[in-house]
Amino acid sequence: MELRQLKYFVRTAQTLNFSEAARSLYVSQSTLSQQIKALENELGTVLFQRDSHSAALTQSGAMLLPLAIQTIQDAEACKAQVDDLKEMLTGELNIGVTYSFSHILTETVKNFLKEYPGVKLNIFYRNMVELMEALRHREVDLVLAFKPGQSYDEIESSNLFSDKLAVIMRKDHPLAGRESIKIDELKRYRIAIPAKGLQARNSLEEHICIERSGLNVCLEINEANILLDIVQDSNLLTMLSEASIRGRDFLKAVPLNLPYNRMQGCVHTLKRVYHKRSAEAFVKMLRDANIIQEIFDEWQ
């Protein structure tokens, strides 16, 4: 039994489509089918029920799937540990990031690539829920995102900085001179809001129901940077973290007047698993980044 065969099996089990699995693995469909057939012959059981259009796991295939996934994960963790024993940072580092963390990440990525040229960075932008699932399935080594409202028993969240939910607007907007703003005061303005799944939206909905709030919502979008671009070029208001506008000189963030207005920017990692040295080096570099220190100083 080869690790490659298990990888082919897992990918096919996830897609239940031999053609799609072959494309994603960059192999021909005949090669994929031959390897899975060889695995079935070695195990002495059929793993898939096939027809001309689709595939389905047999009982044996369903039993093998979680074992195969664990075996692949253990093999990858073993390789990462051996690489680390070489006393140099090599290999790949997979980082999941929410859209609102883009401006926080840039400085560290540039410095990390310069200091550790042997490490390839793979950075994935998704929403909070998708990233936590990716972390749980070890598709990423760490996640940079605000602390979620729900708890994950297998995930450890380490605070990086504190932030507030704020109303974001152009600096020449009539509300830009305020020290804080109540939700009810926004009803007379047109609002663009982050879509469901983004943490700013989750934090906002801990305090209000958007549908019953009376807010004049004219746009929902799941990409924070595009949302800020739109606000910067219009008279719309939006609600995101205060730190999200760093580097945007034409925007102003005014904190929302809420009973408890605090968002925690965090590094999320899996508990009780081996953490790559490259991940530890990246997090240390991130904590020392100028932008993180600036946010920290503002909260003191």
C-alpha angles and dihedrals in degrees: 000000000000129000088231090059091052090051090051090048094049094048092049091047090052095050100029085211122101094201094050092045092050092051093050091049093046094236132115119265090241091055091050093048092048093051094048090047089052089051091050091050092050092049093042094229141091113252100185136036104217137195132166094277110028148008134224132195117252120219089266091050092050090051092049097048101077090041091051092048091050091048092052092047092049091049092051091047089050091052091049091052092048090050089052091051088063085074093236133093110250140141126049133317118203115203127184116206135182115230095250091060095064095102092047093052102049100078094048094047091054093048094043094052090050095048099038108035091163093067122081113212119214111190122189125192115207139134123278098264094048092048094050090051090049090051093048090053091046093242087132131032096218140358129221110206144116116282109275123236092235123061126238113206094206096045127081118206116203117194116244102171142337123245143170134232106248143180107249120209144145114285090244093055116119090242096050094096095057123108092214139354132217120223092241090058090064096062094091093056134072111253133204112195137190112258125250112286096042113108095232088059091047091051092048092051090055085072106030142018106238094207093054099033097091091233116150097236111184099165140030120185134169098216115080097197094053088046090055091047090055093048091048091055097043144036093258124124126219137181120233138131116302092239093055092085097057108133093023105106095182096058132080128202118208114186117243114243099239132150092248114012109175132124122188118215106212147181108229122203137163118264122236096014133109113269118210117243087233089059091051091048092049094050092048090050090048092052089052094048117122094238093054091048090050092052091046092051091051091058095051 
